[in-house]
Amino acid sequence: MNRDISLLETPRTKKNMLDSLEEAILLLDRSSKSGDDIDFEQVVEFIAGQQILYGHNAGVFVESRNVSSPQTQLYTGERLQTHLAMKNILTIESIRALVLSGSSSDIAQSSIALADGWLERQCFSDFCTVGECRYSSIAFIRYLNVLGKTDHLENMVSKLSKFRDGKGGWKGFPYFFTLLALSEIESPIADNELNYTLPFTEQRLKRSRPDEPYRSRREEILSRVLSRFGHSLLSHV
């Protein structure tokens, strides 16, 4: 089976078997949207098996291969420089994938509960704006959205407006990852931020000139945002 890699990825990811946590995350994410016929429980067990169960980091997910490379990137291509951000986002995306799986198995529910306990103690769960915790805050917003925790979600999103840079972005926040998060949220507060960035989106895409697969991913996100407001992506770079 040819599977893509996921929301954190490195150039050495293998694609011919389910051998990485990151790959499993994207598999569940895509299957939940497309309805693909996969063995959800097998993937759920694989993800849950990468979780730390005891000690200070109980609830954290760790990759079975090295994700500490300075080339580690978000799904949308932005690079992460700190191990802390890599750990945070990998954990958030892992638990988000388990929620998306809809699994009611004991292993899934125990894993979600343990991770939730860890997440609640982290600064980014209340919208931290220090360094790359901004990246973790955006990842946490995506998690809140799949949980349906509307009040907490809207409180987090409402804080973004204070960081508008006047050029369609948010100072210190990863632009396309933020755009991805906002595009997934159906609410007036998210619409406000998308309306703010809408006039700048295509120019930002042209300037970014990312390699594949990031180029196609960014175009897909932008097309979704434009379609939401009755527009279409007229140009490709």
C-alpha positions in Angstrom: 0.0 0.0 0.0 1.4 3.4 -0.9 0.8 5.7 2.0 2.0 9.3 2.4 3.7 10.7 5.4 2.0 13.0 7.9 1.8 16.2 9.8 5.4 16.1 10.8 7.7 14.5 8.3 11.3 14.0 7.3 12.8 13.1 4.0 13.7 9.5 5.0 10.2 8.4 5.8 9.4 5.0 4.3 6.2 4.6 2.3 5.9 0.9 1.8 4.8 -0.1 5.3 3.2 1.3 8.4 6.5 1.9 10.3 6.2 5.4 11.6 3.8 7.2 14.0 3.6 10.1 11.7 2.5 8.0 8.8 -0.2 6.4 10.9 -1.5 9.8 11.9 -2.0 10.9 8.3 -3.5 7.6 7.4 -6.3 8.0 10.0 -6.7 11.6 9.2 -7.3 10.9 5.5 -9.4 7.8 6.0 -11.7 9.7 8.3 -12.4 12.1 5.5 -12.5 9.8 2.5 -14.1 6.7 4.1 -11.4 4.5 2.9 -11.6 0.9 4.1 -8.7 0.3 6.4 -8.2 -1.6 9.6 -8.7 1.3 12.0 -8.1 -0.7 15.1 -4.7 -1.9 13.9 -3.6 1.7 13.2 -5.1 2.8 16.5 -3.1 0.2 18.4 0.1 1.2 16.5 -0.4 4.8 17.5 -1.3 4.1 21.2 1.8 1.8 21.4 4.0 4.8 20.9 2.8 6.6 24.0 4.8 7.0 27.2 2.7 5.5 30.0 4.6 6.5 33.2 6.7 9.3 34.6 6.7 13.1 34.0 6.0 12.7 30.3 3.2 10.2 30.7 0.8 10.9 27.8 3.4 12.0 25.3 3.8 10.2 22.0 7.3 9.4 20.7 8.3 8.4 17.2 10.0 5.0 16.7 12.4 6.7 14.4 14.4 10.0 14.7 12.3 13.1 14.3 14.8 15.4 15.9 16.3 16.4 12.6 16.4 20.1 12.0 14.7 19.3 8.7 11.5 18.2 10.4 8.6 20.0 8.9 4.9 20.5 9.5 2.3 19.1 7.1 2.2 22.5 5.3 6.0 22.7 5.0 7.1 25.1 7.8 10.2 23.9 9.5 10.4 23.2 13.2 13.7 24.1 15.0 13.1 22.9 18.5 12.7 19.4 20.0 10.0 20.8 22.3 7.8 21.9 19.4 8.4 18.5 17.6 7.4 16.6 20.8 4.3 18.8 21.4 3.0 18.7 17.9 3.6 15.0 17.4 1.7 14.3 20.6 -1.2 16.7 19.7 -1.5 15.2 16.2 -1.4 11.6 17.6 -4.2 12.2 20.0 -6.2 14.1 17.3 -5.8 11.1 15.0 -7.1 8.7 17.7 -10.2 11.0 18.2 -10.8 11.1 14.5 -10.7 7.3 14.3 -13.8 7.1 16.4 -12.5 4.0 18.1 -14.3 3.0 21.3 -11.7 0.4 22.2 -10.2 0.5 25.7 -6.7 1.1 24.4 -7.9 4.2 22.4 -9.9 5.6 25.2 -7.1 5.1 27.8 -4.6 6.7 25.4 -6.8 9.7 24.8 -7.5 10.2 28.6 -3.8 10.0 29.4 -2.8 12.4 26.7 -5.5 14.8 27.7 -4.1 14.9 31.2 -0.7 15.9 29.8 -2.1 18.4 27.4 -4.1 20.3 30.1 -0.8 21.0 31.9 0.9 22.6 28.9 1.1 26.3 28.3 -0.1 26.1 24.7 -3.5 24.7 25.8 -4.2 28.3 26.8 -2.6 29.9 23.7 1.1 30.3 24.5 2.9 32.9 22.3 6.5 32.2 23.3 8.7 31.0 20.5 7.6 27.8 18.7 4.9 27.3 21.3 2.9 29.4 18.8 3.1 26.4 16.5 1.9 24.1 19.2 -1.0 26.5 20.0 -2.2 26.1 16.4 -1.9 22.3 16.5 -3.9 22.4 19.7 -6.6 24.5 18.0 -7.0 21.7 15.5 -7.4 19.2 18.3 -10.0 21.3 20.0 -11.9 21.5 16.8 -12.2 17.7 16.4 -13.2 17.4 20.0 -16.0 19.9 19.4 -15.0 22.0 22.4 -16.5 25.2 21.0 -16.0 27.6 23.9 -12.3 26.8 24.4 -11.7 26.7 20.6 -13.3 30.1 20.0 -11.4 31.6 22.9 -8.1 30.4 21.4 -8.9 31.5 17.8 -10.1 35.0 19.0 -6.6 35.7 20.3 -5.1 35.4 16.8 -6.3 38.8 15.8 -3.9 40.5 18.2 -1.0 39.1 16.1 -2.1 40.2 12.7 0.9 41.7 10.8 -1.1 43.7 8.3 0.2 41.5 5.5 -2.3 38.7 5.8 -0.3 36.7 8.3 0.0 36.5 12.1 3.4 37.5 13.6 5.4 34.5 14.7 2.8 31.9 13.6 3.3 29.5 10.7 1.1 30.9 8.0 0.0 27.9 6.0 -0.4 25.7 9.1 -2.6 28.5 10.7 -4.6 28.7 7.4 -5.1 24.9 7.5 -6.4 25.1 11.1 -8.8 28.0 10.3 -10.1 26.3 7.1 -11.2 23.4 9.3 -13.3 25.5 11.7 -16.8 26.5 10.9 -17.4 29.6 13.0 -17.7 33.4 12.6 -14.5 33.9 14.5 -12.6 31.7 12.1 -14.3 33.5 9.2 -13.1 36.8 10.5 -9.5 35.7 10.4 -9.9 34.1 7.0 -11.5 37.3 5.6 -8.5 39.2 6.9 -6.0 37.0 5.1 -8.0 36.4 2.0 -6.7 39.3 -0.1 -3.1 38.1 0.5 -3.4 34.3 0.1 -2.5 33.8 -3.5 0.4 36.2 -3.4 1.7 34.4 -0.3 1.4 31.1 -2.2 3.3 32.4 -5.2 6.1 33.8 -3.0 6.5 30.6 -0.9 7.5 28.4 -3.8 7.7 25.2 -1.7 8.8 21.8 -3.1 6.3 19.0 -3.3 4.3 17.7 -1.6 4.0 21.1 0.2 3.1 23.0 -2.9 0.1 20.8 -3.7 -1.0 20.8 0.0 -0.9 24.5 0.2 -2.8 24.9 -3.0 -5.5 22.5 -1.8 -5.8 24.5 1.5 -6.0 27.8 -0.4 -8.6 26.4 -2.8 -10.7 25.3 0.1 -10.5 28.7 1.7 -11.3 30.5 -1.5 -14.2 28.2 -2.2 -15.6 28.9 1.2 -16.0 32.5 0.2 -17.2 31.9 -3.3 -13.9 32.4 -5.1 -11.6 30.0 -7.0 -7.8 29.6 -7.3 -7.1 31.2 -10.6 -3.3 30.9 -10.7 -0.9 28.2 -9.9 2.9 28.6 -9.3 
